[in-house]
Amino acid sequence: MRRLLIGTFVIALSMGMAGLALPLYAKDLGATYTEIGMLGVAYVVFDALFSIPVGRAGDRWGRKPFLVLGFFATASLLAFYSLANAVVWLIALRFVQGATEAPIWVNAQGAVADLSATTRRGRAIGAYGTSWGLGFGVGPIIGGVLYVGVGAGQTFLLSAIVAFLATAIISTVPLPRPKLPGGKPNLSRIWPACFAGLIYVGVVSILFTLLPVYATRGLGMSEVQAGFLITLFAGVRAVLFTPLGELSDRVGRRPVILVGIIGSSFLSAAIAMVSGFSALAAIILLLAVAEGAVYPAVVSTVSRAGEGRNMGYVLGIFNAIAMVGWGLFPGVGGALADAYGPTSPFLMCAVVGLAAAALLWKLLPRK
């Protein structure tokens, strides 16, 4: 398990480095907020399409081959970003990146679930979330420094080198095939959690895709400050994944999910109401706490419906649905920002989150 978590941290570190540079580079190439939002839309298309097939394939042939394939393909893709000299090429590469990363997230989650007891699943998923969350947390601040110091092209190349290192690490991880028999999964149990995951991922995608541009081009902050805000969010969220996962094991998933989504709604609205770096950082810190509560609770809920040979299948369904949020929210939010101002995406998250919380109050099981 330890090497799996280390490999996950390193690949997320590389993605975080490139992820901060990508929207800034797109803006420097003349992209509108709508086109920057399309970076999220493009990513989600193939990620959603491939999540279920690669999850079922991992159930049948084992997780490791697909993890290694995903790590290697993603590392290669990050290197190609350094050659892009137009927004259209960045969007095209984001389509491909969705396909290269699909085998990673479904099979990494499946491997963690395979290796953990059901009663401790929240903690295990929290530890896994901490590993990739810390990578995504440290990566943006490094990416911001590199973007200022050496430019976009070299930042993408260095992120690719880090991703190839992650590939070497993950290739040494021993992962047995799932051996427990699995009957027909109880899919009726997972739909509310999948919907909660969609809202959670949507808010995160707005922060990672549009907040850096809003902070630098809208509020006049530096690229390093923008990277620090993303690092603050991702780092605090990562540290809290494990204890909040344990909390969901003890008190139940329903209250943790509801409190997290309601809190993220109010804090998203607060982003639109401040302009100073310190105030924005304080809001981002609290938002990390709210969002950090949702992830381990929803993934552990979904994994319980797919014990044994159905684990990858149900996690593939979850990832396919949740990743729709990664494309939908930046796509709509970017269009709103061009039409009504750069604070519109954050207000959209607030309204949608509160409406989702009202639905989840009725849909989430009480036990």
Order of alpha helices (4+ residues) and beta strands (2+ residues): alpha-alpha-alpha-alpha-alpha-alpha-alpha-alpha-alpha-alpha-alpha-alpha
